[in-house]
Amino acid sequence: MAERLLATAREDIGRADTKAAILLSGALAFLAVVFSGDRALLPGSGPGLVLLLLAGALWTAGVLMLVSVVLPRTRIGADRTFLRELTGGPSETALRERLSASGADATGWLLEQASVHGLVLAAKYRWLRLGVSALALGALLALFSELW
């Protein structure tokens, strides 16, 4: 059961990465389409320009939030996984000691890994929700700037 729990968390992390990558591609493609058109449509000054600048800031924040979803998580739970040891270039004996300790209680180790992966998954979905919200609000403000 612990193996299945860990596998499910890993699959969900992959799905979150895929969702963020697709949304990020769409957001960047939308910007390419917008900026390839006629620039005379931009408002010159006033509230329309303020709304458009705010929309651009929100869109940029949303893109950065989606990028943060796709980037690997190296801080969350690093002390509870082999990540810190592997990035430090450990010796073979140090890895063997750590692996033998985890092998003594395989179920406990799997549950610990599932817990860490759950934290990573929660962070990814939090940034995904915030990024989509920022993109949607930015798009809405851009539409309102055209109506102003």
Beta strands, then each sheet from edge to edge (+ up, - down):
end
